[in-house]
């Protein structure tokens, strides 16, 4: 089954403790992206990747890092999480940006205390 | 800067009614527009993708139209059902040379049985 898998689905942690949210897709998609969703603000793009070793900032990249060492994986790294990064995070992928719809994971709810 | 607006934020309709959801964007320089559905606790499911050269797309009871010059898209749902209850989001990909997506904040639809 074609899918985008995020782990963990839920995480409660404390300020400053490094964490990684993993994202994996089994569709051989070149394009992958991370979003955060906050009430009243909608989805905002954090980082995206056009292919292996090619990443670029979205609209809200501060406080986040990403890497794309393999085509299928696109982890989101919070080196020193802060409470304002408490949010619902989504990973998405598509065959080629603009030509095919994005497929989304089920989301990761992060709470930073 | 591209902004995407969806009004109303919430809508309740009786079962069987035909309805229209609206999406407005401020900059007509877009590559495509995509409509998504989001169920509580779930990720986004792509419904329809309209390329900038197209005027509409149809899938089953759903029809999406695009008027780039006026910065508007509509999602028409025919013969609504309680199972259509969800949040509907639209997103545009600007042609500004990046590969970002800009999302609206969504319309929360409730179809009453």
HADDOCK unambig.tbl for C-alpha pairs under 7 A between the chains (distance, minus, plus):
assign (segid A and resid 40 and name CA) (segid B and resid 105 and name CA) 6.48 0.50 0.50
assign (segid A and resid 41 and name CA) (segid B and resid 105 and name CA) 6.13 0.50 0.50
assign (segid A and resid 42 and name CA) (segid B and resid 103 and name CA) 6.55 0.50 0.50
assign (segid A and resid 42 and name CA) (segid B and resid 104 and name CA) 6.12 0.50 0.50
assign (segid A and resid 42 and name CA) (segid B and resid 105 and name CA) 4.18 0.50 0.50
assign (segid A and resid 43 and name CA) (segid B and resid 103 and name CA) 5.77 0.50 0.50
assign (segid A and resid 44 and name CA) (segid B and resid 103 and name CA) 6.96 0.50 0.50
assign (segid A and resid 45 and name CA) (segid B and resid 101 and name CA) 6.97 0.50 0.50
assign (segid A and resid 58 and name CA) (segid B and resid 100 and name CA) 6.34 0.50 0.50
assign (segid A and resid 97 and name CA) (segid B and resid 99 and name CA) 6.95 0.50 0.50
assign (segid A and resid 98 and name CA) (segid B and resid 31 and name CA) 6.53 0.50 0.50
assign (segid A and resid 98 and name CA) (segid B and resid 32 and name CA) 6.35 0.50 0.50
assign (segid A and resid 101 and name CA) (segid B and resid 46 and name CA) 6.37 0.50 0.50
assign (segid A and resid 101 and name CA) (segid B and resid 49 and name CA) 6.33 0.50 0.50
assign (segid A and resid 102 and name CA) (segid B and resid 46 and name CA) 6.87 0.50 0.50
assign (segid A and resid 103 and name CA) (segid B and resid 45 and name CA) 6.94 0.50 0.50
assign (segid A and resid 104 and name CA) (segid B and resid 43 and name CA) 5.68 0.50 0.50
assign (segid A and resid 104 and name CA) (segid B and resid 44 and name CA) 5.60 0.50 0.50
assign (segid A and resid 104 and name CA) (segid B and resid 45 and name CA) 6.87 0.50 0.50
assign (segid A and resid 105 and name CA) (segid B and resid 43 and name CA) 5.51 0.50 0.50
assign (segid A and resid 106 and name CA) (segid B and resid 42 and name CA) 4.86 0.50 0.50
assign (segid A and resid 106 and name CA) (segid B and resid 43 and name CA) 4.11 0.50 0.50
assign (segid A and resid 107 and name CA) (segid B and resid 42 and name CA) 6.69 0.50 0.50
assign (segid A and resid 107 and name CA) (segid B and resid 43 and name CA) 5.78 0.50 0.50
